[in-house]
């Protein structure tokens, strides 16, 4: 799904509310809400730059986004997260703590290797091949993340997270599911730990550009 057929040949001044409504209608042609919103966000960015930076437009139309009723965003309060940590086996509790501290996706947590980490510089790095968007990504490590990594330092030559010196490759196990039940937490997945970090940063009024950089 691309917007090219709808925008080709049009000048910026011709992109009005009617054109944007037509673009949004693509939602009903087999594309998910999230996909359409990503493209609409790109159009919005271009129009804003044309107005505010390039001064090619005096005023641009407002670009609306669809409410994603197909998807889900779930996060935990700090009290819920504390309950969950109490119910998880130690290795999963440590990994969950690290996930919320770093914002890394599940695959990047389970696949984390020491060669990616500098405890001295308090950063970790991912190559484009290791990062979902295909671009290299640097993640600052706060004290909570550093403390967790310190618990595993020296357990394995290459991999960061282990259990009895064996690399952990799966976190959504029966131990995870049973811990959720005991903590009385419903409709929650490991990926939602990433949403939890975003929610807490929003509550702390972290600037959007900083949050975007952290999340890659």
ZIFENLIN-V779515 format. One record per residue. N is the residue number from 1. RES is the residue in three letters. OMEGA is omega in whole degrees, -180 to 180 (none if undefined). Layout:
N,RES,OMEGA + N,RES,OMEGA
This chain:
1,UNK,177 + 2,UNK,179 + 3,UNK,-175 + 4,UNK,-179 + 5,UNK,-177 + 6,UNK,-174 + 7,UNK,-177 + 8,UNK,178 + 9,UNK,-179 + 10,UNK,172 + 11,UNK,-177 + 12,UNK,-178 + 13,UNK,-180 + 14,UNK,180 + 15,UNK,-177 + 16,UNK,-178 + 17,UNK,-179 + 18,UNK,179 + 19,UNK,180 + 20,UNK,176 + 21,UNK,178 + 22,UNK,177 + 23,UNK,180 + 24,UNK,-179 + 25,UNK,177 + 26,UNK,178 + 27,UNK,-177 + 28,UNK,-177 + 29,UNK,173 + 30,UNK,179 + 31,UNK,179 + 32,UNK,178 + 33,UNK,-179 + 34,UNK,180 + 35,UNK,179 + 36,UNK,-179 + 37,UNK,179 + 38,UNK,179 + 39,UNK,178 + 40,UNK,178 + 41,UNK,177 + 42,UNK,178 + 43,UNK,180 + 44,UNK,180 + 45,UNK,-180 + 46,UNK,-179 + 47,UNK,179 + 48,UNK,178 + 49,UNK,179 + 50,UNK,179 + 51,UNK,-166 + 52,UNK,-176 + 53,UNK,-175 + 54,UNK,-179 + 55,UNK,176 + 56,UNK,179 + 57,UNK,173 + 58,UNK,-178 + 59,UNK,180 + 60,UNK,179 + 61,UNK,177 + 62,UNK,180 + 63,UNK,-179 + 64,UNK,178 + 65,UNK,176 + 66,UNK,171 + 67,UNK,-176 + 68,UNK,178 + 69,UNK,-180 + 70,UNK,-176 + 71,UNK,-178 + 72,UNK,172 + 73,UNK,-175 + 74,UNK,176 + 75,UNK,-179 + 76,UNK,167 + 77,UNK,179 + 78,UNK,177 + 79,UNK,178 + 80,UNK,-180 + 81,UNK,178 + 82,UNK,177 + 83,UNK,-179 + 84,UNK,179 + 85,UNK,-180 + 86,UNK,-176 + 87,UNK,-177 + 88,UNK,169 + 89,UNK,-168 + 90,UNK,-176 + 91,UNK,178 + 92,UNK,177 + 93,UNK,179 + 94,UNK,-179 + 95,UNK,177 + 96,UNK,177 + 97,UNK,179 + 98,UNK,-180 + 99,UNK,179 + 100,UNK,-180 + 101,UNK,-173 + 102,UNK,-176 + 103,UNK,-179 + 104,UNK,174 + 105,UNK,-176 + 106,UNK,-177 + 107,UNK,179 + 108,UNK,177 + 109,UNK,-179 + 110,UNK,-179 + 111,UNK,-175 + 112,UNK,178 + 113,UNK,-176 + 114,UNK,179 + 115,UNK,178 + 116,UNK,-168 + 117,UNK,168 + 118,UNK,178 + 119,UNK,-180 + 120,UNK,180 + 121,UNK,180 + 122,UNK,178 + 123,UNK,166 + 124,UNK,-175 + 125,UNK,174 + 126,UNK,176 + 127,UNK,178 + 128,UNK,180 + 129,UNK,-178 + 130,UNK,-175 + 131,UNK,-172 + 132,UNK,-177 + 133,UNK,175 + 134,UNK,180 + 135,UNK,176 + 136,UNK,-175 + 137,UNK,178 + 138,UNK,-177 + 139,UNK,174 + 140,UNK,-178 + 141,UNK,177 + 142,UNK,-174 + 143,UNK,179 + 144,UNK,179 + 145,UNK,179 + 146,UNK,-179 + 147,UNK,180 + 148,UNK,-179 + 149,UNK,178 + 150,UNK,179 + 151,UNK,-175 + 152,UNK,-178 + 153,UNK,178 + 154,UNK,-179 + 155,UNK,-177 + 156,UNK,-176 + 157,UNK,-174 + 158,UNK,-172 + 159,UNK,-177 + 160,UNK,-174 + 161,UNK,-176 + 162,UNK,171 + 163,UNK,-174 + 164,UNK,177 + 165,UNK,176 + 166,UNK,-180 + 167,UNK,179 + 168,UNK,-178 + 169,UNK,-178 + 170,UNK,-180 + 171,UNK,-180 + 172,UNK,-175 + 173,UNK,177 + 174,UNK,177 + 175,UNK,177 + 176,UNK,-178 + 177,UNK,180 + 178,UNK,178 + 179,UNK,177 + 180,UNK,-180 + 181,UNK,-179 + 182,UNK,179 + 183,UNK,-180 + 184,UNK,178 + 185,UNK,-174 + 186,UNK,175 + 187,UNK,-177 + 188,UNK,178 + 189,UNK,-180 + 190,UNK,-180 + 191,UNK,-179 + 192,UNK,172 + 193,UNK,176 + 194,UNK,176 + 195,UNK,180 + 196,UNK,178 + 197,UNK,-179 + 198,UNK,-180 + 199,UNK,-179 + 200,UNK,178 + 201,UNK,177 + 202,UNK,179 + 203,UNK,179 + 204,UNK,178 + 205,UNK,173 + 206,UNK,180 + 207,UNK,-176 + 208,UNK,-177 + 209,UNK,177 + 210,UNK,179 + 211,UNK,177 + 212,UNK,179 + 213,UNK,180 + 214,UNK,-178 + 215,UNK,180 + 216,UNK,none
